[in-house]
């Protein structure tokens, strides 16, 4: 069974750097899987991507020898089961705010007796270059379980929430975390207050011995986060990379201004 190289990097204390797949394009996934990323993540939470396109992206990345994760729409057993059974090498679970939610997410990723994942499917074994028997025997060791910390309540209860055995990384969603910190009148937190929340997450991960992750928006930001001790790094998305490159060309040729910022990720 092919090992999960991104999980190996994190366990070795090294950074794993990837990008988001938000367009649901297996063709884009094929090319990006050969572009040097440590992992790619199909974002099924915020995009119009069906399970067939998602599974095709997993296959395109796996056939190139890469690691493909899925951010599921929500922390539900059926969402997690379906992406794993169609070949994801791991899951990113959004909005994990309590210990019970963390326990449920981890349990859905693992087969009995460690968890409650049901036995079925066939594509998963193909994506790990394994026989079904090997997959069922070894999947628990290779599936990457990433829980998101994107609400201030989770930050305040960090150690209780994320100390659940089986968590491979904690990943910050900066936009949702910042939104959860707004004042009653909608005023966002100051940069200093938000920076402190991130520092608490990083310190909590270090205390628990769990890799800390965060979404970044430039090479410079990604380098700085790695220097600060963050390991599980996402840089934009294939959509953002495409738009940024297109803007550079159109601006350079004086073709007129783009219609504002077309995508945050």
C-alpha positions in Angstrom: 0.0 0.0 0.0 1.4 3.4 -1.1 2.2 5.5 2.0 0.6 8.9 2.4 3.6 11.2 1.8 1.9 14.3 3.2 1.2 12.5 6.4 4.8 11.3 6.6 6.1 14.9 6.1 3.9 16.2 9.0 4.9 13.4 11.3 8.5 14.1 10.6 8.0 17.7 11.7 8.4 19.1 8.1 6.0 21.4 6.3 3.5 20.0 3.8 2.4 22.6 1.2 -0.5 22.3 -1.1 -3.3 24.2 -2.8 -7.1 24.0 -3.1 -9.0 22.6 -6.0 -12.2 24.6 -6.2 -13.2 24.2 -9.9 -13.9 20.5 -9.8 -11.7 20.0 -12.9 -10.0 16.6 -13.2 -7.9 18.0 -16.0 -6.6 20.8 -13.7 -6.0 18.2 -11.0 -3.9 16.1 -13.4 -1.6 19.0 -14.2 -1.3 20.3 -10.6 -0.5 16.8 -9.4 2.6 17.0 -11.5 3.5 20.6 -10.4 5.4 19.8 -7.2 2.7 20.2 -4.5 2.8 18.0 -1.4 -0.9 17.6 -1.5 -4.1 19.0 -3.2 -7.5 19.4 -1.5 -10.8 19.3 -3.4 -13.0 21.8 -1.6 -16.5 20.4 -1.7 -17.6 22.7 1.2 -17.9 26.0 -0.7 -18.0 25.0 -4.4 -20.4 23.4 -6.8 -18.5 20.1 -7.1 -20.4 16.8 -7.3 -19.1 13.4 -6.0 -18.3 12.2 -9.5 -16.0 15.1 -10.3 -14.5 14.9 -6.8 -13.7 11.2 -7.3 -12.2 11.9 -10.8 -10.0 14.5 -9.2 -8.8 12.0 -6.5 -8.0 9.5 -9.3 -6.1 12.1 -11.4 -3.9 13.0 -8.5 -3.4 9.4 -7.3 -2.5 8.2 -10.7 0.3 10.9 -10.8 1.6 9.6 -7.4 0.2 12.6 -5.5 -1.9 13.0 -2.4 -5.4 14.3 -2.7 -7.6 15.4 0.2 -11.2 16.5 0.4 -12.7 19.3 2.5 -16.1 17.9 3.2 -19.2 20.1 3.3 -19.7 19.6 7.1 -18.7 17.3 9.9 -21.1 14.4 9.0 -20.3 10.7 8.9 -21.8 10.2 5.5 -19.8 13.1 3.9 -16.6 11.7 5.3 -17.4 8.1 4.4 -18.2 9.0 0.8 -15.0 10.9 0.0 -12.9 8.2 1.6 -14.7 5.4 -0.2 -14.2 7.2 -3.5 -10.4 7.5 -2.9 -9.5 10.5 -0.8 -6.2 10.2 1.0 -7.6 12.3 3.8 -10.2 14.7 4.9 -10.3 18.3 6.1 -13.3 18.8 8.4 -14.7 22.3 8.8 -16.0 24.0 11.9 -14.9 21.6 14.6 -15.8 23.5 17.8 -16.2 20.9 20.5 -14.5 17.7 21.7 -17.6 15.7 20.8 -17.4 17.0 17.2 -13.7 16.2 17.0 -14.3 12.7 18.3 -17.1 12.2 15.7 -14.8 13.4 12.8 -11.9 11.1 13.8 -14.3 8.2 14.3 -15.8 8.5 10.9 -12.3 8.3 9.3 -11.3 5.0 11.1 -12.5 1.5 10.7 -13.6 -0.5 13.8 -12.5 -1.1 16.5 -10.8 2.4 16.4 -13.7 4.1 14.7 -17.1 3.8 13.0 -16.3 3.9 9.3 -18.2 1.3 7.5 -16.6 -1.2 5.2 -17.3 -0.8 1.5 -16.2 0.7 -1.8 -13.3 -0.2 -4.2 -11.8 3.0 -5.6 -10.1 3.8 -2.4 -7.8 0.8 -2.8 -6.9 1.8 -6.3 -5.8 5.3 -5.2 -3.4 3.8 -2.6 -2.1 1.2 -5.2 -3.3 -1.5 -2.9 -5.5 -4.6 -2.9 -8.8 -4.1 -1.0 -7.5 -6.4 1.7 -4.4 -4.3 2.2 -6.4 -1.1 2.2 -8.8 -2.3 4.9 -5.9 -3.5 7.0 -3.7 -0.3 6.6 -6.0 2.6 5.8 -6.2 3.8 9.4 -2.5 4.5 9.3 -2.5 6.4 6.0 -5.7 8.5 6.0 -4.8 12.1 6.9 -7.3 13.6 9.4 -7.3 17.4 9.5 -9.7 19.3 11.7 -10.4 22.9 11.2 -10.2 25.6 13.9 -12.2 28.5 12.5 -14.3 29.8 15.4 -13.1 31.7 18.5 -15.0 29.2 20.7 -12.7 26.5 19.5 -9.6 28.6 20.2 -10.8 29.3 23.8 -11.2 25.5 24.3 -8.4 24.4 22.1 -6.7 21.8 24.2 -10.0 20.1 25.1 -11.2 20.0 21.5 -8.1 19.0 19.6 -6.5 16.6 22.0 -8.6 13.8 20.6 -6.4 10.9 19.6 -6.1 10.5 15.8 -6.0 14.2 14.8 -3.1 14.6 12.3 -3.3 18.4 12.0 -5.3 21.4 13.0 -6.0 23.8 10.1 -7.1 27.5 10.5 -9.7 29.0 8.2 -8.6 32.7 8.6 -11.8 34.2 7.1 -14.3 32.2 9.2 -12.1 32.6 12.4 -12.0 36.4 11.9 -15.8 36.5 11.2 -16.5 34.7 14.5 -14.5 37.4 16.3 -16.6 40.3 15.1 -18.2 42.6 17.6 -22.0 42.9 18.0 -22.0 45.7 15.5 -20.1 43.7 12.9 -16.7 45.4 13.6 -13.9 42.9 12.7 -11.2 42.2 15.3 -8.1 44.4 15.2 -5.0 42.8 13.5 -3.4 42.6 16.9 -6.3 40.7 18.4 -6.5 38.3 15.4 -2.7 37.8 15.5 -3.0 36.8 19.2 -5.7 34.2 18.4 -3.4 32.6 15.8 -0.6 32.6 18.3 -2.8 30.7 20.7 -3.6 28.1 18.1 0.0 27.6 17.2 1.0 27.4 20.9 -1.9 24.9 21.5 -0.7 22.7 18.6 2.8 22.7 19.9 1.7 21.8 23.3 -0.4 18.9 22.0 2.3 17.8 19.5 0.0 18.3 16.5 1.0 20.1 13.3 -0.6 23.5 12.9 -1.9 24.6 9.5 -3.3 27.7 7.9 -4.5 29.0 4.5 -2.1 31.6 3.0 -2.4 33.8 0.0 1.1 34.3 -1.3 4.5 32.7 -1.5 5.8 35.3 1.0 3.1 34.6 3.5 3.5 30.9 3.2 7.3 31.2 3.8 6.6 33.4 6.9 4.1 30.9 8.3 6.5 28.0 7.9 9.3 30.1 9.5 6.9 30.7 12.4 6.3 27.0 12.9 3.2 26.3 10.9 3.4 23.0 8.9 0.2 22.2 7.0 0.2 25.1 4.5 -2.4 25.8 1.8 -1.6 28.5 -0.8 -4.7 29.9 -2.5 -6.4 27.6 -5.1 -6.1 26.7 -8.7 -8.7 29.3 -9.4 -6.8 32.1 -7.6 -3.5 31.0 -9.2 -5.1 31.2 -12.6 -6.7 34.6 -11.9 -3.5 36.1 -10.5 -1.5 35.0 -13.5 -4.2 36.3 -15.9 -4.2 39.7 -14.1 -0.5 39.9 -14.3 -0.6 39.4 -18.1 -3.6 41.7 -18.8 -2.1 44.5 -16.6 1.2 44.1 -18.2 -0.3 44.5 -21.7 -2.5 47.4 -20.6 -5.7 45.6 -21.5 -7.7 47.3 -18.9 -8.6 46.6 -15.3 -10.2 43.3 -14.2 -13.7 43.5 -12.7 -12.4 43.8 -9.1 -11.2 40.8 -7.1 -12.9 37.8 -8.6 -11.9 35.2 -6.0 -10.6 35.3 -2.5 -9.3 31.7 -2.6 
